[in-house]
Amino acid sequence: MAVSSKKILLICSDGGHLAQILELKGMFEKYNYLLVTEQSPATLPLKDNFNVNYLQGRSKGKKRNIKFIVILLINFILSIKILIKHFPKVIITTGSHTALPMCLLGKLLGVKVVWILSFARVNSRAFSADLVYPVVDKFIVQWPHAKQHYKKSIYLGGIY
C-alpha cells in the first residue's frame, strides 16, 4: 500500500489520550505522519514502531503549577521546531494540555486542526478543549451527550 505524501501530525498526552490516538493507526499510517506525545518510560518504546517525537512530560508532585508553566513554555518551543521540520496539512489530537501549544501554533500557520474530545468526556467539559474550541476546524465528540457542551461539535461515534 502506497503512503500518501500528505503530512499529518498527531499529538496527545500520554496515557488514555495516547491510547485513543493509537486506535487511529489504520488511518494515520496511510499518510506521511508524525506522532507527538510526552516522553515517559511508557512512551519510549513507541519509537520502535512509529514515526514519533517527544515533548516534555507533565509535572507531578509539589510545585506543580510552576513546573507546569515551565514545561508548557518548553513544549511551546519544541512545538515550533517540530512544526517547522514536519509542516503538516492537518493536526489531529485527542488532547490534552500537551496538545495546546501545537494546535495554537499550527492554527497561526494555517494548519487545519481536528480536536477529538476524550472518550472519558461523556457529560463534562475539558479545560484544554475549551481553550482551543474557538479556533479548531473540526471538533469531534465521542458521545452524543457531549454535544450539549460543544454546540459546533460533530458526533461520529467512539474511537473504541
Sequence and secondary structure as in RCSB ss.txt:
>XXXX:A:sequence
MAVSSKKILLICSDGGHLAQILELKGMFEKYNYLLVTEQSPATLPLKDNFNVNYLQGRSKGKKRNIKFIVILLIN
FILSIKILIKHFPKVIITTGSHTALPMCLLGKLLGVKVVWILSFARVNSRAFSADLVYPVVDKFIVQWPHAKQHY
KKSIYLGGIY
>XXXX:A:secstr
    S EEEEEE STHHHHHHHTTHHHHTTSEEEEEEE  TTTGGGGGTS EEEE     STTHHHHHHHHHHHH
HHHHHHHHHHS  SEEEEEE GGGHHHHHHHHHTT EEEEE  TT SSS  HHHHHHTTT SEEEESSGGGGGT 
TT EE     
